[in-house]
Amino acid sequence: MNRFSSLLHEHGLVLQRTTTQVLQINVGKKCNQTCVHCHVNAGPARREMMTRETMLRLLAWLAQTAIPTVDITGGAPELNPHFRFLVEEARSLNRRVMDRCNLTILFEPGQENLAEFLAHHQVEVVASLPCYGPENVDKQRGDGVFDKSIRALQKLNGLGYGRDENLQLNLVYNPNGVSLPAPQKALEEDYKTRLHNDFGIVFNHLFTITNMPIARFASFLQKSGKLDEYQELLVNAFNPQAVQGLMCRNTLNISWQGEVYDCDFNQMLGLPWSKGQKAPLYLWDINPHNIETRPILTANHCFGCTAGAGSSCGGALV
């Protein structure tokens, strides 16, 4: 039993699946950015990419279910050559579709009409923006990223995002360094005030997400001698009230190859659902109507989702 599971047991808590509300699909690890906090180790040199054949198998499985939301992530998911096909097919199944967008992708070659495509299909944009000023953003995501991000948000606003109720625009905040996110509501108010006053930008919600000490961020912490300090921060900030809202309870996470995980973090740590002899389960191998109450695979990184106000792909939990 790992440290996280032991603490759940001490609090009399059981972590298991409920009704699946979100099918989160990682369509590849290629990205036009190389961010310090990235738990995927995504970057321009990555070649892992979901094929159209795999997408078709996922879509056939999805069509058998009532799962309302498809959450597309990466890498920069838009760099998958079949990204638009996946969006169109998921929308044709009348599912809400979310795109985890880094904003600068809108200015990459071949993506010139991406914003218009997203708006046409009423795709919810969940956009990374670690601060409302350039210093923190460029430090975390690369030189010039802030200015491009602002131009991208202005372009999305011009298409109705953040203004039209059918065009949701949500921002994501990740803290720098060894710290938990600030309170989500107060930070959202600051973002809305500053972005509107400085750039005329509007958006719907801000999601605060705790950085996970895995992959590239773990390497960053290790090099700076702060990995143990950060891990203890997460453990000491454990909040049992966050457990019931954890995204692993109602989300199925799918790798670029179609393997099933409880969450994106488990995927990056190689902790898949498995059958005999640890062989991974693929989405098309499981019965969509027979996965409720399944136990969730945990490890010590799970403290990241239960620290402070909690953390999920939809922001704070309590």
C-alpha positions in Angstrom: 0.0 0.0 0.0 1.5 3.3 -1.0 1.6 6.4 1.1 -1.5 8.0 -0.5 -3.6 4.8 -0.2 -2.6 4.5 3.5 -3.8 8.1 4.1 -7.1 7.4 2.4 -7.5 4.3 4.6 -6.7 6.4 7.7 -9.5 8.8 6.8 -12.0 6.0 6.0 -12.0 6.9 2.3 -12.5 4.6 -0.6 -11.5 5.8 -4.1 -13.4 4.1 -6.9 -15.1 5.0 -10.1 -18.6 6.5 -10.5 -20.5 7.1 -13.8 -18.1 8.2 -16.6 -18.7 11.8 -17.6 -15.6 12.5 -19.6 -13.6 10.6 -22.2 -10.2 12.3 -22.2 -8.1 11.5 -25.2 -4.4 12.2 -25.5 -3.9 12.3 -29.3 -0.1 12.7 -29.2 2.9 14.2 -27.5 4.1 16.5 -30.2 3.9 20.2 -29.2 5.2 23.5 -30.5 6.3 24.5 -27.0 8.5 23.0 -24.3 7.1 24.0 -21.0 9.0 23.7 -17.7 5.9 22.3 -15.8 4.8 19.8 -18.5 4.0 16.3 -17.1 3.8 14.9 -20.6 7.4 15.8 -21.6 5.8 17.1 -24.8 7.8 19.0 -27.3 8.6 19.6 -31.0 10.7 16.4 -31.3 8.1 14.0 -30.0 6.7 11.6 -32.6 4.0 9.7 -30.7 0.7 10.3 -32.6 -2.7 8.7 -32.6 -3.8 7.3 -35.9 -7.1 7.7 -37.6 -7.7 3.9 -37.2 -7.4 4.2 -33.5 -9.7 7.2 -33.5 -12.3 5.3 -35.4 -12.2 2.5 -32.8 -12.5 5.0 -30.0 -15.5 6.7 -31.7 -17.2 3.4 -32.2 -16.9 2.7 -28.5 -18.0 6.2 -27.6 -21.1 5.8 -29.7 -22.2 2.9 -27.5 -22.2 5.1 -24.4 -23.9 8.2 -23.0 -20.6 9.8 -22.0 -21.4 13.5 -22.6 -17.9 15.1 -22.9 -14.8 14.4 -25.1 -11.7 16.2 -23.7 -8.9 16.3 -26.3 -5.4 16.8 -25.1 -1.8 16.3 -26.0 1.0 17.7 -26.5 -0.6 20.3 -28.7 -3.6 18.1 -29.8 -4.1 20.3 -32.9 -0.8 19.0 -34.3 -2.3 15.6 -34.8 -3.2 15.5 -38.5 -6.5 13.8 -37.6 -7.5 16.3 -34.9 -10.2 18.0 -36.9 -11.6 14.6 -38.0 -11.9 13.6 -34.3 -13.7 16.9 -33.5 -16.1 16.6 -36.3 -17.0 13.0 -35.5 -17.4 13.6 -31.8 -19.6 16.6 -32.5 -21.7 14.5 -34.9 -22.3 12.2 -31.9 -23.7 15.2 -30.1 -20.9 15.3 -27.6 -19.5 18.3 -25.9 -15.9 18.7 -27.2 -13.1 20.4 -25.3 -9.7 21.3 -26.8 -6.7 21.7 -24.4 -5.1 24.5 -26.4 -1.8 26.3 -25.7 -3.0 29.4 -27.7 0.3 29.9 -29.7 -0.7 26.9 -31.8 -3.1 29.3 -33.6 -0.1 30.9 -35.3 1.7 27.7 -36.4 1.9 27.0 -40.2 -1.2 25.1 -41.3 -3.3 26.3 -38.4 -4.3 29.7 -39.8 -8.0 28.8 -39.8 -7.9 26.8 -36.6 -9.8 29.3 -34.5 -12.6 29.5 -37.0 -12.8 25.7 -37.1 -13.1 25.5 -33.4 -15.8 28.2 -33.3 -17.7 26.6 -36.2 -18.0 23.3 -34.2 -18.6 25.1 -30.9 -15.5 23.5 -29.3 -14.9 24.6 -25.8 -11.3 26.0 -25.6 -9.4 25.4 -22.4 -6.3 27.6 -22.8 -3.1 27.7 -20.8 -2.1 31.1 -19.5 0.1 30.9 -16.3 -0.2 34.7 -15.6 -1.7 37.9 -16.9 1.8 39.4 -17.4 4.7 38.4 -19.7 7.4 37.6 -17.2 6.0 34.4 -15.6 4.4 33.2 -18.8 7.6 33.4 -20.9 9.7 31.9 -18.0 7.4 28.9 -17.8 6.5 28.5 -21.5 9.2 30.2 -23.6 10.2 33.6 -24.9 7.4 35.4 -26.7 4.7 33.1 -25.7 2.8 35.7 -23.7 2.4 38.1 -26.6 1.3 35.3 -28.9 -1.2 34.1 -26.3 -2.7 37.5 -25.9 -3.1 37.8 -29.7 -4.7 34.4 -29.8 -7.2 35.3 -27.0 -8.1 38.5 -28.8 -8.7 36.4 -32.0 -10.9 34.0 -30.1 -12.9 36.9 -28.6 -13.4 38.3 -32.0 -15.1 35.1 -33.0 -17.4 35.2 -30.0 -15.4 33.1 -27.5 -16.0 34.3 -24.0 -19.0 36.2 -25.1 -21.4 33.7 -26.8 -22.7 31.1 -24.4 -22.0 28.4 -27.0 -18.4 29.4 -27.3 -16.8 28.7 -23.9 -13.3 30.0 -23.3 -11.6 28.9 -20.1 -8.1 29.6 -18.9 -5.7 27.5 -17.0 -3.3 28.7 -14.3 -0.3 26.6 -13.2 2.0 28.1 -10.4 5.7 28.5 -10.8 8.1 26.8 -8.4 7.4 25.1 -5.2 3.9 26.3 -4.3 0.2 25.5 -4.6 -2.1 27.6 -6.7 -3.7 30.7 -5.1 -7.4 30.5 -4.4 -9.2 30.0 -7.7 -12.0 32.5 -7.2 -9.8 35.4 -6.2 -7.3 34.6 -9.0 -10.1 34.4 -11.6 -11.2 37.9 -10.5 -7.7 39.2 -10.9 -7.3 37.7 -14.3 -10.6 39.0 -15.6 -9.8 42.5 -14.4 -6.2 42.7 -15.7 -6.9 41.0 -19.0 -9.9 43.1 -19.7 -8.3 46.4 -18.6 -4.9 45.8 -20.3 -6.0 43.9 -23.5 -9.8 44.0 -23.8 -9.9 40.2 -23.3 -12.9 38.4 -21.7 -13.2 34.7 -20.8 -15.6 32.4 -18.9 -13.6 30.7 -16.1 -10.1 30.2 -14.7 -9.0 26.7 -13.7 -6.2 26.5 -11.1 -4.2 23.3 -11.5 -1.4 22.0 -9.2 1.8 21.0 -11.0 2.6 17.3 -10.7 6.1 16.2 -9.6 6.5 13.9 -12.6 8.3 14.0 -15.9 9.8 17.4 -16.9 8.6 19.2 -13.8 10.1 16.5 -11.5 13.4 16.9 -13.4 13.3 20.7 -12.9 12.6 20.2 -9.1 15.4 17.6 -8.9 17.9 19.9 -10.5 17.0 22.7 -8.2 17.2 20.5 -5.2 13.5 21.0 -4.3 11.8 17.7 -5.3 11.6 16.3 -1.7 10.4 19.7 -0.5 7.6 19.9 -3.0 6.5 16.3 -2.4 6.3 17.0 1.3 4.3 20.2 0.6 1.7 18.2 -1.3 1.5 15.5 1.4 1.2 18.0 4.3 -1.5 19.9 2.4 -3.7 16.7 1.9 -7.3 17.7 2.0 -9.8 14.7 2.5 -12.6 16.9 1.3 -11.1 16.9 -2.2 -11.2 13.2 -2.7 -14.9 12.9 -3.7 -14.3 15.4 -6.5 -11.3 13.8 -8.0 -11.4 13.6 -11.8 -10.3 10.0 -11.9 -13.7 9.0 -10.5 -15.6 10.1 -13.5 -13.0 10.4 -16.3 -11.5 7.8 -18.6 -8.1 8.8 -19.9 -7.0 7.3 -23.2 -3.4 7.2 -24.6 -2.4 7.9 -28.2 -2.4 4.1 -28.7 -5.8 3.6 -27.2 -4.8 2.3 -23.7 -7.0 3.1 -20.7 -5.9 5.0 -17.6 -7.5 6.5 -14.6 -6.0 9.9 -15.4 -3.4 11.6 -17.6 -0.9 11.5 -14.8 -1.1 7.7 -14.5 -0.7 7.5 -18.3 2.6 9.4 -18.1 3.8 7.2 -15.3 2.9 4.0 -17.1 0.1 2.9 -14.8 -2.6 1.6 -17.2 -5.7 -0.5 -16.6 -4.5 -4.1 -17.2 -5.5 -7.6 -17.7 -3.6 -10.8 -17.1 0.2 -10.6 -16.8 0.0 -6.8 -16.7 -1.0 -6.5 -20.4 -2.7 -3.1 -20.9 -6.4 -2.8 -21.6 -7.5 -0.9 -24.7 -10.7 1.1 -24.7 -12.3 -1.2 -27.2 -11.6 -4.2 -24.8 -13.8 -2.9 -22.0 -17.5 -2.9 -21.5 -18.6 0.7 -21.2 -21.6 -0.4 -19.0 -19.5 -2.3 -16.5 -16.8 -0.1 -15.1 -18.6 1.7 -12.2 -17.1 1.0 -8.8 -13.8 -0.1 -10.3 -11.0 0.7 -7.9 -8.6 3.5 -9.0 -4.9 2.9 -9.3 -3.0 5.3 -7.1 0.5 6.3 -6.2 2.2 9.1 -4.3 1.7 11.7 -7.2 -2.0 11.6 -6.3 -1.2 14.0 -3.4 -1.0 16.6 -6.1 -4.7 16.4 -6.8 -5.7 16.4 -3.1 -3.5 19.2 -1.8 -5.1 22.4 -0.6 -8.3 23.2 -2.6 -7.7 20.1 -4.7 -6.8 20.0 -8.4 -8.4 18.6 -11.6 -8.5 19.3 -15.3 -11.5 21.5 -14.3 -9.7 23.4 -11.7 -10.1 23.5 -7.9 -12.3 20.9 -6.2 -13.4 22.5 -2.9 
